[in-house]
Each structure stands twice: as structure tokens, then as C-alpha cells.
Amino acid sequence: MNQTLYLGDRGSGKTHALISHFEDWLRQGVPSHRIVAVTGHRRQHAAAFRDALLSRWEQPVGELNLWVLPHAFQELILSHQHLLSEQPLHCLQSSELLFLMRYFHRQAGADYFEVPANDAAFFQHLLRRYLRCSENLLWGGTLAQRTRQLEVSPQAEAANAFLQAFAAWLRAEKPQLLDLRVQIEALTSLLDQPQVQQFLSGYTHWLIDDLDETRPFEQTLLQALTRSAEAVIWAGNPQGGTERLLGAYPDFLQQLAQQPGIQTQQLPARAPLTPLVEGIRAALLGTPGSEAPPALQLSWYQDMHQMYAALVMQVQQALAEGLSLDQMVCVTWALDAFAARQLQQHFAQAHLPVQIYRGREPLPQEPLLNALLSLLRLVLWPLFQADARLPSLRGLDMLQIMALCTDLSPFERAELMQQHGDDLKAWGAWLQLAAATRPDIAHLQETTSQLRARYATADAADLYAVAEALWQQLLAPRQGHLSPEIQAGLQQLFDILSRHALLALPGSAQELLLQLLNQYLMTDAELSETALPHLRIMTLYRLCELRHVSARQIWFDLSSASWEQPVNHPLDNALLLSPAWPLDQPWSLLAEEHFTRERLAALVHKGLQYGQTPPLLLAARYDAQARPQPHNLLTGILAAENC
């Protein structure tokens, strides 16, 4: 087997080196369908790889096998599922795992620990612990040993017991539902099957990009998949090795480079901001003897409102200089719902379209989607009214239903709101009377009554079927052209409902509706192409994950304490649950602080390199709650205070 490992920082040409090998193989007569390119963890990375290849190779290429992890592993399992089970298999998403985990806790979780019903963050930490253990291949005795020797949380052992019981319940009750741990086991088992080996023998040449961002289970599976290949070309960023938050593990790159028969090529750095980037990184890490980074201009503002206004002005100034909106990106550390609304309002006042990427995004707060969820509650209200966790319908919800499902004028709707307010019984009585004289009201009442009778028990309640009927019979006939954002939101909602219908859990519709209303169910955000240019606003983490290159970066809210906030939770400790952390090295606050600084240095180092010029820097002296924001480590290094 011919193996080569390319090592280089961002911009050194690793991906171009892989594409050059692809071209060489095509010239040598290797059919394109025998070549596999593993392009990373985002579909847009695969699209960028394809576009770069096609721009350089002018002849027809043929079939392209561009793999995106871990989706490619899941597709391999599903395409050979007949070797594993007689039943159709379903690979679970993280949002579905969270739903199942909360469902299981309602059934048996009290045997392990009590959690407040509305504590979504606790289950998020449990979910991340579950996924982190799966990604790092830490289970059973290995995890128990790490917990005993390293973890300090008194709930760690209880969490292990709960997650072990959850995994056992999932295997026993729903063997067709594959979580990440079972997916790894299933694919490992399939690789020993003659049919699968015959299938994989058709892939003789492999290109694997961004190896530094792969996780231990992916590294293990990639090595198993390529063991019979004729040629494998690897590429990774040794500087990315400290980005454990992004899933990068430097040890694997080092181990791979030391394997016999692998040729290692170090690529020179070609990033234009190298002195600035390296200086900031060294200063953040406190590297002895390092030179101070070149000075940058950091602009301070009295409060968040003034800072957001200045952010808009900087964008307008860049537009006046000839840049377009899609050539710019605004970067910060954290984007909660409040900050997102504030940013949208400031840019809307300036008539500047924006796209805000928060990583995992809930359903958009659109009137049409809200009305559909309100109609779901209206139909299924008799089933779930005893559950205090479910918010009751309000007058505003009824008003929105009337606006989108009836011919009532704005004046009539306002009068109804004034008369009935939040009194649902009064709204119901009015519907009964109005249905006798108004066909539109009669249609609304008949549709909801028929659906309520059809799904009269909790076990029979099917949110997907109810939502589809409500959309087709009440909402869709009255809609004209829908914006791409609303179409995407509707598709997202129906995808969530259809996927959860596959879980087939008794009485789970109530839990699903609760999680939808509380926005617990989210999906990963991809950079989307729009017809008109938009200004993209995202976190530094998202910038690094998406590898978004721009002509102008504007970093804002640099004084926020969140830049130095520890990332580790007692139940979700990225350090202690990493195989890179030795068992003989106990946890300490000093190690936690060092990791926080290391993580910040790595992300700043990588994020700056996606800008073609030095960034503009904005900070506020007070946050949204009027709490003073003093100099932190980052602002102290980036620039001297400028009043």
C-alpha cells in the first residue's frame, strides 16, 4: 500500500495536494468510482472539494465518491442492513437521542437521580457525555476506571449507571434504533462480512482530508476501511491538534506519521496573517520568550447598544469601500437568543439582511409555524391538559389561528381579543356560535373536531399525521408564495415529526410536543446559499467548524467574560473523558484553566486565518444586564485600551 501524510497549517495547501493526487490517478487510468475522498464533517466541505476538482480537471470526471462523516458510515450501515437485522434500521440523530433520554428518565430515571422537569441543560450535559464516551470509545470498565481515578463530581457514577441502563433499554426495546455506540459496533461487525469486504474492494484509492478534526472512533474505522486499499493519502493540521473542542486529537497524527511505510510531507505555511496569528497564540498560551503580536485597534463602547450600532456602521463603511455583504463576517464567542434578536433589530433598521448561525438552531419563530404548533395543541388539548408542563393556549395563539385560517378582518380579530383575552372557554363558545353562520369558521371547527376524534388516545396520537392534515386542510390553501426561510422551517418541523414517528414509543406524543414548544429539539445549521447577499454573523467556534473565508472580519463583544468561561461541566468534562488525558494525572483547577486558555488560543489562531486582512475589533464596557466588562485576557493581548 502506498501511503502519504501531508501536514500543514491552514492555507498551506493540504486539500490542493489531495486534489493533485486525484488528478494524477485519473491520468493513470484509475476510474473515478474507485476513488473515495473523505472531505470532513460538513456537506459544504464536500461541495467545495468537488468544485475545486472540477475547476482544475476540464474533462468529464464521472462518478464522485465524496464522503462526509459520520453520514458516510451511516449510509454504509443502512445499505447493508440486511446483514444485521430483518427489521429496517434507523440511525439516531442527537436530537432524537435527547428525546429518548428524557423519555427513559420519565420511565425509570428516578432510580438514579432526580432532575427538575424543565432542566433541559442537565440532559444536554448527559447527552454530550453519552456521545463523548461513544466518540472516544470509552465504555464499560474503561469509563468506570476513569471515573474512579479522575472525576470529582458525586453524580458521575450515577450518570454512568443511568447511561448504561439507557443503552441497555434502547437495545432491548428498540433494537432497530442505532445510537452512535451501536453504529460503531454494527459497522465494525460489517467490515468482517465477505459481502462488505467485496463491496469495499471496489474502492482502491482513498483521500482523507482534515484528519486532525476526526474523532477516535472515526480514526479507527477509517483505518479499518482502508486496510486493503492500493493507495491512501492523508492530510491533517498539527496546529489543530489542540482543538479538542472541535474533536481534534493530535496523538493520532503523530502515531500515523511514525508508522512504517508512510511518507510524511510538511507543507509550508502560506497564511498572510502568520506573524499576527502566531503572536496572539503565543501570548494567550504564555509561551516564554515569544514576541508580542502586532498591535491591533480595539474600539471600546459604553454599552451593548452602542457596540451593535458601531458594528452596523463598520459594515456600512465596508460596503462603501466596495465590499459586498457576503464578503464579510461578524464573529463573537456566544450568541444567545437575546443577542440574536438585538442584532437582527439593529441590522433591520439599517435595511441590511443578515444570517445568524448559532450552530444548533431551534425552529424559527415564524407566525405560520407558531400557528401550526398552536393548532396541534388545540386538537390534542383534551389529551394533554392535565400536564402542567405544557403551556396553555393563550388569546394571542387563538388570534394567530384566526388570522391564518379564517376570513376575519383585523378589526374583528381585535374585537375578539378584547372580549375573550386568554379565556379559552369563551373562545370555544364563540367558535360554536360563529360556525353556524360562517363557512370558514365551520371548516376550522370541523377539521379540528374530526382530528380530535381520530386521535382520541395518547397512544394513537400521531403528531406528524395531525400536523400534515392541519397544514393541508387549514393553512396551505390560504398561503401564497412562501419565503425560503419559512419553507426551511416547515421542512425542519415535518422532518422532526416524521423521524420521531419512527421511534414508535407509547404515549410519546406528549413529550415530543413539550420538547417542540420548549425548543429543545434543534438541528445543525449549515451555511446556506441565498439569492441575495447576506451578512453572516456567527460564533468563533462555528467560523472554525465551517471554515468560512472572508475578505473582512469584524470581531465584537470581545470584553465578554464568556471568552474565558470554562467549557467543562462536571458531567461533560472534555478533558477527563478524552483518551489524551493520562489516568495518572489527576484533575486540577490549574489544568482546567490551562485547557480553557489552550482552547481559546487554538480557536483564535484558526479563526483569524480565515480572514484575508487583520480583523476589526469591538468591545463594550457593559453587557446587556449593565454589568461592567473589564479587560479580560483576550482584550489585554489584542490591543491597548482606546477611549
C-alpha positions in Angstrom: 0.0 0.0 0.0 1.2 3.5 -0.9 0.6 6.0 1.9 1.4 9.7 2.2 0.6 12.0 5.1 0.5 15.8 4.4 1.0 18.1 7.4 0.4 21.8 7.4 -1.4 24.7 8.9 -4.5 26.4 7.5 -3.8 27.7 3.9 -0.7 25.5 3.4 -2.3 23.6 0.5 -3.3 20.3 2.0 -6.6 20.0 0.2 -5.0 21.1 -3.1 -2.4 18.4 -2.6 -5.2 15.8 -2.3 -6.8 17.1 -5.4 -3.5 16.8 -7.3 -3.3 13.1 -6.3 -6.9 12.7 -7.5 -5.9 14.2 -10.9 -2.8 12.0 -11.1 -4.9 8.9 -10.5 -7.3 9.9 -13.2 -4.4 10.4 -15.6 -3.1 7.0 -14.7 -6.4 5.5 -15.7 -7.9 4.9 -12.3 -11.7 5.1 -12.7 -13.3 7.9 -10.6 -15.7 5.5 -9.0 -12.8 3.6 -7.4 -11.6 6.8 -5.6 -13.1 7.9 -2.3 -12.5 11.4 -0.9 -13.3 11.8 2.8 -13.9 15.6 2.9 -14.8 16.4 6.6 -17.9 16.7 8.6 -20.0 19.2 6.6 -21.7 18.7 3.3 -20.5 22.1 2.1 -16.9 20.8 2.5 -17.7 18.0 0.1 -19.2 20.6 -2.3 -16.1 22.8 -2.0 -13.8 19.8 -2.8 -15.9 18.9 -5.8 -15.9 22.4 -7.1 -12.2 22.7 -6.7 -11.6 19.5 -8.5 -13.9 20.3 -11.4 -12.4 23.7 -11.9 -9.0 22.1 -12.4 -10.0 19.0 -14.3 -11.6 20.0 -17.6 -12.5 16.5 -18.8 -15.6 14.6 -17.7 -14.8 13.0 -14.3 -17.6 10.5 -13.9 -18.9 9.3 -10.5 -17.5 11.0 -7.5 -17.5 9.4 -4.1 -17.3 12.3 -1.6 -17.8 11.1 1.9 -19.0 13.3 4.8 -18.5 11.9 8.3 -20.3 10.4 10.1 -23.1 10.3 7.4 -21.0 8.1 5.2 -20.7 5.5 7.9 -24.4 5.5 8.5 -25.1 5.1 4.8 -22.7 2.1 4.7 -24.6 0.5 7.6 -28.1 1.2 6.0 -27.0 -0.1 2.6 -26.0 -3.5 4.2 -28.6 -3.6 7.0 -30.0 -6.9 5.7 -26.8 -8.5 7.1 -27.6 -7.1 10.6 -31.4 -7.3 11.0 -34.6 -8.3 9.4 -36.2 -5.0 10.5 -35.4 -1.7 8.9 -32.7 0.2 10.9 -32.7 3.8 11.8 -29.6 5.8 12.7 -30.5 8.2 15.5 -29.7 11.9 15.5 -28.5 13.7 18.6 -31.9 15.5 19.0 -33.7 12.1 18.9 -31.3 10.7 21.4 -32.0 13.6 23.7 -35.8 13.0 23.3 -35.3 9.3 24.0 -33.1 10.0 27.1 -35.7 12.3 28.6 -38.4 9.8 27.8 -36.4 7.0 29.5 -35.8 9.2 32.5 -39.6 9.7 32.9 -40.0 5.9 33.0 -37.0 4.9 35.2 -34.8 7.8 35.8 -35.9 8.3 39.4 -33.9 5.2 40.3 -30.7 7.1 39.5 -31.3 10.8 40.2 -34.0 13.4 40.3 -34.0 16.2 37.7 -36.4 19.1 37.5 -38.8 18.6 34.7 -37.8 21.9 33.0 -34.0 21.4 33.4 -33.0 21.0 29.7 -29.4 21.8 30.3 -28.9 18.8 32.6 -30.0 16.4 29.8 -27.8 18.3 27.3 -24.8 17.5 29.5 -25.9 13.9 29.9 -26.3 13.6 26.1 -22.9 15.1 25.5 -21.3 12.7 28.0 -23.0 9.8 26.2 -21.8 11.0 22.8 -18.3 11.9 24.0 -17.9 8.4 25.6 -19.0 6.8 22.3 -16.8 9.0 20.2 -13.8 8.3 22.4 -14.6 4.6 22.7 -14.9 4.9 26.5 -17.4 2.4 27.9 -17.7 -0.3 30.5 -14.6 -0.9 32.6 -12.6 1.8 30.8 -15.1 4.5 31.7 -15.6 3.2 35.2 -11.8 3.4 35.8 -11.6 6.9 34.5 -14.5 8.0 36.7 -12.9 6.5 39.8 -9.5 7.9 39.3 -10.2 11.3 37.7 -13.7 12.6 38.1 -14.7 14.6 41.1 -18.4 15.0 40.6 -20.5 13.0 43.0 -23.0 12.4 40.2 -20.5 10.9 37.7 -21.0 7.3 38.8 -24.8 7.8 38.9 -24.6 9.3 35.4 -22.6 6.3 34.2 -25.2 3.9 35.7 -28.1 5.8 34.1 -26.5 5.9 30.7 -25.6 2.3 30.8 -29.2 1.5 31.7 -30.5 3.8 29.0 -28.2 2.0 26.4 -29.5 -1.4 27.6 -33.1 -0.3 27.4 -32.6 1.1 23.9 -31.1 -2.2 22.7 -33.8 -4.3 24.3 -36.9 -2.2 23.5 -35.8 -0.6 20.2 -33.1 -2.7 18.6 -33.8 -1.1 15.2 -32.8 2.3 16.6 -29.0 2.7 16.4 -27.2 5.2 18.6 -23.6 6.1 17.9 -22.2 3.3 20.1 -24.3 0.7 18.3 -23.5 2.2 14.9 -19.8 1.8 15.7 -20.4 -1.8 16.7 -22.5 -2.5 13.7 -20.0 -1.1 11.2 -17.1 -3.0 12.9 -19.1 -6.2 12.6 -20.0 -5.5 8.9 -16.3 -5.0 8.0 -15.7 -8.7 8.7 -18.6 -9.8 6.4 -17.4 -11.1 3.0 -20.1 -9.2 1.2 -19.0 -5.9 2.7 -15.3 -6.7 2.0 -16.2 -7.4 -1.6 -18.1 -4.1 -1.8 -15.2 -2.1 -0.3 -12.7 -3.8 -2.7 -14.2 -1.6 -5.3 -12.7 1.4 -3.6 -8.9 1.2 -4.2 -7.7 4.8 -3.8 -8.5 7.0 -0.8 -8.1 10.7 0.0 -8.7 11.7 3.6 -8.8 15.4 4.4 -8.9 17.2 7.8 -7.6 14.2 9.7 -7.0 16.4 12.7 -10.7 17.0 13.1 -11.6 13.3 13.2 -12.6 11.6 16.4 -11.1 8.4 17.8 -13.9 6.1 16.5 -13.7 7.7 13.1 -9.9 7.2 13.0 -10.3 3.5 14.0 -13.0 3.0 11.3 -11.1 4.8 8.6 -8.0 2.7 9.2 -10.2 -0.5 9.0 -11.9 0.7 5.8 -8.6 1.5 4.0 -6.6 -1.6 5.1 -6.9 -3.3 1.7 -6.6 -0.1 -0.4 -3.8 0.4 -3.0 -3.1 4.0 -2.0 -4.2 6.2 0.9 -3.4 9.9 1.1 -3.9 11.5 4.5 -3.9 15.3 5.3 -4.1 17.0 8.7 -3.2 20.1 10.6 -0.9 19.6 13.6 -1.8 23.0 14.9 -5.4 21.9 15.0 -4.4 19.2 17.4 -5.1 21.3 20.5 -8.7 22.0 19.4 -10.2 19.2 21.4 -13.5 21.0 21.5 -13.6 20.6 17.7 -12.9 16.9 18.0 -9.2 17.1 17.1 -6.7 14.7 18.6 -3.0 15.4 17.8 -1.8 12.0 19.1 -3.3 10.2 16.0 -1.4 12.4 13.6 1.8 11.7 15.5 1.1 8.0 15.6 0.3 7.9 11.9 3.5 9.7 11.0 5.5 7.2 12.9 4.0 4.1 11.2 6.4 2.3 8.8 5.8 2.8 5.1 4.1 6.2 5.4 5.8 9.1 3.7 5.3 12.4 5.6 5.4 15.8 3.8 5.4 19.0 5.8 3.8 21.8 3.8 5.0 25.4 4.3 2.6 27.9 5.9 1.2 30.4 3.4 -1.4 32.3 5.5 -1.0 36.1 5.1 -1.6 36.8 8.8 1.0 34.4 10.2 3.0 36.8 12.4 -0.2 38.2 13.9 -1.7 34.8 14.4 1.3 33.2 15.9 2.0 36.2 18.2 -1.5 36.1 19.6 -1.4 32.4 20.0 1.9 32.5 21.9 0.7 35.3 24.1 -2.6 33.5 25.0 -0.6 30.4 25.9 2.0 32.4 27.8 4.9 30.9 25.8 8.2 32.1 27.3 10.3 34.3 25.1 7.6 34.8 22.5 7.4 38.2 20.7 4.4 40.4 21.3 1.8 40.3 18.5 1.5 43.3 16.2 -0.8 45.9 17.7 -4.4 46.0 16.6 -7.0 48.7 17.1 -9.6 47.7 19.7 -12.6 50.1 19.8 -14.5 50.4 23.2 -18.1 51.4 23.5 -20.1 52.3 26.6 -22.7 49.6 26.3 -24.0 46.8 24.1 -26.4 49.1 22.2 -23.6 51.4 21.2 -21.4 48.5 20.2 -24.1 47.0 18.0 -24.7 50.4 16.4 -20.9 50.6 15.7 -21.0 47.1 14.2 -23.7 48.3 11.7 -21.6 51.4 10.9 -18.5 49.2 10.2 -20.5 47.1 7.8 -21.9 50.1 6.0 -18.4 51.6 5.7 -17.1 48.3 4.2 -20.0 48.4 1.7 -18.9 52.0 0.8 -15.4 50.7 0.2 -16.7 48.2 -2.4 -17.1 45.0 -0.4 -20.3 43.1 -0.6 -22.2 41.6 2.4 -21.2 38.1 1.6 -17.5 39.1 1.7 -17.8 40.0 5.4 -18.4 38.0 8.6 -19.1 39.2 12.1 -17.6 37.0 14.8 -18.2 36.7 18.5 -17.9 34.0 21.2 -21.6 33.4 22.3 -24.9 34.1 20.5 -27.9 33.5 22.7 -31.5 34.2 21.6 -31.5 37.7 23.2 -28.3 38.7 21.4 -29.6 37.3 18.1 -32.8 39.4 18.4 -30.8 42.5 19.2 -28.5 42.1 16.3 -31.4 41.4 13.9 -33.2 44.6 15.0 -30.1 46.8 14.6 -29.4 45.5 11.1 -33.0 45.5 10.1 -33.2 49.2 10.9 -30.3 49.7 8.5 -32.0 47.5 5.9 -29.2 45.1 5.9 -30.1 41.4 5.5 -28.3 39.0 7.9 -27.9 35.3 8.6 -27.1 34.4 12.2 -25.6 31.0 12.7 -25.9 29.7 16.2 -24.8 26.1 15.5 -27.7 24.1 16.7 -30.8 26.1 15.9 -34.4 25.7 17.1 -37.4 26.1 14.9 -37.7 29.7 13.6 -40.2 31.8 15.4 -42.4 32.4 12.3 -46.2 33.1 12.6 -47.0 30.2 10.3 -45.0 27.7 12.3 -46.4 29.1 15.6 -49.9 28.8 14.2 -49.3 25.1 13.2 -48.0 24.3 16.7 -51.0 26.1 18.3 -53.4 24.1 16.1 -51.6 20.9 17.3 -52.2 21.9 20.9 -55.8 22.8 20.0 -56.5 19.4 18.5 -54.7 17.4 21.2 -55.6 19.6 24.2 -58.0 17.1 25.8 -55.2 14.5 26.0 -52.6 16.7 27.5 -54.4 19.3 29.5 -53.6 17.6 32.8 -49.8 18.0 32.1 -48.8 21.3 33.8 -45.5 21.3 31.8 -47.3 22.1 28.6 -48.1 25.8 28.2 -51.8 26.5 27.7 -53.1 28.2 24.6 -53.4 32.0 25.0 -55.5 34.6 23.3 -52.6 35.6 21.1 -52.4 32.0 19.9 -56.1 31.9 19.0 -55.7 35.3 17.3 -52.9 33.9 15.1 -55.0 30.9 14.2 -57.9 33.2 13.3 -55.6 35.4 11.1 -54.2 32.4 9.1 -57.2 30.1 9.0 -60.3 32.3 8.6 -61.5 35.4 6.7 -61.9 37.5 9.9 -60.9 41.1 9.3 -58.2 42.7 11.6 -60.9 44.8 13.3 -63.0 41.6 14.0 -59.9 39.8 15.4 -59.0 42.8 17.6 -62.6 42.9 19.0 -62.5 39.1 19.8 -59.2 39.6 21.6 -60.6 42.4 23.6 -63.7 40.3 24.5 -62.2 36.9 25.3 -58.5 37.5 26.1 -56.9 34.3 27.4 -60.3 32.7 28.2 -60.2 29.5 26.1 -63.8 28.5 27.1 -65.0 31.8 25.8 -63.2 31.3 22.5 -64.7 27.8 22.2 -68.2 29.1 22.8 -67.7 31.8 20.2 -66.4 29.2 17.7 -69.6 27.1 18.3 -71.9 30.1 17.6 -69.9 31.5 14.6 -69.7 28.1 12.9 -73.4 28.2 12.3 -73.2 31.3 10.1 -69.6 31.4 8.8 -68.3 28.7 6.4 -64.6 29.5 7.2 -65.2 29.1 11.0 -67.2 25.9 10.4 -64.4 24.5 8.3 -61.9 25.3 11.1 -64.1 23.7 13.8 -65.0 20.6 11.7 -61.3 19.9 10.9 -60.1 20.2 14.5 -63.1 18.1 15.8 -62.5 15.3 13.3 -58.8 15.1 14.0 -59.5 15.2 17.8 -61.9 12.3 17.4 -59.5 10.3 15.1 -56.6 10.6 17.6 -58.6 10.4 20.8 -56.0 8.4 22.9 -52.4 9.3 23.8 -51.0 6.1 22.2 -52.9 6.8 19.0 -51.8 10.5 18.8 -49.6 10.9 15.8 -48.2 14.5 15.7 -46.9 14.0 12.1 -50.3 12.9 10.8 -52.1 15.6 12.7 -49.7 18.4 11.6 -49.8 17.2 8.0 -53.7 17.2 8.0 -53.8 20.7 9.6 -51.3 22.1 7.1 -53.1 20.6 4.1 -56.6 21.4 5.2 -56.3 24.7 7.0 -53.1 26.6 6.4 -51.7 25.7 2.9 -54.8 26.6 0.9 -54.5 30.2 2.2 -50.8 30.7 1.7 -49.3 32.4 -1.3 -45.6 32.3 -2.1 -43.6 31.3 1.0 -40.2 32.7 1.7 -37.2 30.3 1.7 -36.9 30.8 5.5 -40.5 29.7 6.1 -40.2 26.8 3.7 -37.0 25.7 5.5 -38.7 26.0 8.9 -41.7 23.9 7.8 -39.4 21.3 6.3 -37.5 21.2 9.6 -40.6 20.7 11.6 -42.0 17.9 9.4 -38.6 16.2 9.4 -38.6 16.2 13.2 -42.1 14.9 13.4 -41.6 12.2 10.8 -38.3 11.0 12.3 -39.8 10.8 15.8 -42.8 8.9 14.4 -40.3 6.1 13.5 -39.4 5.8 17.2 -42.9 4.4 17.9 -42.8 5.0 21.6 -46.1 4.6 23.5 -47.5 7.8 24.8 -44.5 9.8 23.4 -46.5 12.4 21.5 -47.0 14.5 24.7 -43.2 14.5 25.4 -42.5 15.4 21.7 -44.9 18.3 21.8 -43.4 19.6 25.0 -39.9 19.5 23.6 -41.0 21.3 20.4 -42.7 24.0 22.4 -39.7 24.5 24.7 -37.3 24.5 21.7 -35.3 21.5 23.0 -35.2 19.9 19.6 -32.7 21.5 17.3 -30.8 20.8 14.1 -27.3 21.6 12.9 -27.0 24.8 10.9 -25.3 24.7 7.6 -24.1 27.8 5.7 -26.9 28.3 3.1 -26.7 30.0 -0.3 -29.2 32.7 -0.8 -30.3 34.6 -3.9 -29.3 37.9 -2.3 -26.1 38.6 -0.4 -26.4 38.4 3.4 -24.1 39.4 6.2 -23.2 36.3 8.2 -22.9 36.5 11.9 -21.5 33.5 13.8 -19.6 32.3 16.8 -15.8 31.7 16.6 -16.4 28.0 17.1 -18.8 28.0 14.1 -16.4 30.0 12.0 -13.7 27.4 12.6 -16.0 24.5 12.0 -17.4 25.8 8.8 -14.0 27.2 7.6 -15.7 30.3 6.3 -13.2 32.5 4.4 -14.0 36.2 4.2 -12.3 39.5 3.0 -13.3 41.3 6.2 -13.8 40.0 9.7 -15.4 42.1 12.4 -14.9 40.6 15.9 -17.3 42.0 18.5 -18.2 41.7 22.2 -14.6 40.9 22.9 -14.8 42.0 26.5 -17.5 39.4 27.4 -16.5 37.0 30.2 -17.7 34.1 28.0 -14.4 34.1 26.1 -12.7 32.7 29.2 -15.5 30.7 30.6 -14.5 27.1 31.3 -16.1 24.7 28.8 -16.2 21.7 31.1 -19.2 20.6 33.1 -18.8 18.1 35.9 -20.7 15.5 33.9 -19.4 16.6 30.5 -15.6 17.1 31.0 -13.8 17.3 27.7 -10.5 16.8 29.5 -11.2 13.8 31.6 -13.3 12.0 29.0 -10.5 12.3 26.4 -8.2 9.4 25.8 -5.4 12.0 25.6 -5.7 12.7 29.3 -3.5 10.2 31.2 -5.0 8.2 34.0 -2.1 9.0 36.3 -2.7 12.8 36.0 -5.4 13.9 38.4 -7.8 16.7 37.5 -6.9 20.2 38.9 -8.2 23.7 38.6 -4.9 24.7 37.1 -5.3 22.1 34.4 -8.8 23.3 33.7 -7.6 26.9 33.4 -4.8 25.8 31.1 -7.2 23.9 28.9 -9.6 26.9 28.7 -6.7 29.1 27.6 -5.4 26.5 25.2 -8.8 26.1 23.6 -9.2 29.9 23.2 -5.7 30.1 21.7 -6.4 27.4 19.2 -9.7 28.8 18.1 -8.4 32.4 17.8 -5.4 31.0 15.9 -7.6 29.2 13.5 -10.3 31.8 13.2 -8.0 34.7 12.3 -6.6 32.7 9.4 -10.0 32.7 7.7 -9.8 36.4 7.2 -7.7 37.9 4.4 -6.9 41.1 6.4 -6.5 41.9 10.1 -9.9 42.0 11.8 -11.7 45.0 13.2 -12.2 44.6 17.0 -15.2 45.9 19.0 -15.8 45.7 22.8 -18.4 47.0 25.3 -17.8 48.2 28.8 -21.2 46.9 29.9 -23.2 43.8 28.9 -26.9 43.6 28.2 -27.6 43.5 32.0 -25.4 46.6 32.7 -22.7 44.5 34.3 -19.2 46.0 33.9 -16.9 44.2 31.5 -13.3 44.8 32.4 -10.3 43.8 30.4 -10.0 40.1 30.0 -7.1 38.0 28.8 -8.1 38.4 25.1 -8.6 42.2 25.1 -5.4 42.7 27.1 -3.4 40.9 24.5 -5.1 42.1 21.3 -4.7 45.8 21.9 -4.2 48.6 24.3 -7.4 50.4 25.6 -8.6 53.1 23.2 -11.0 55.5 24.7 
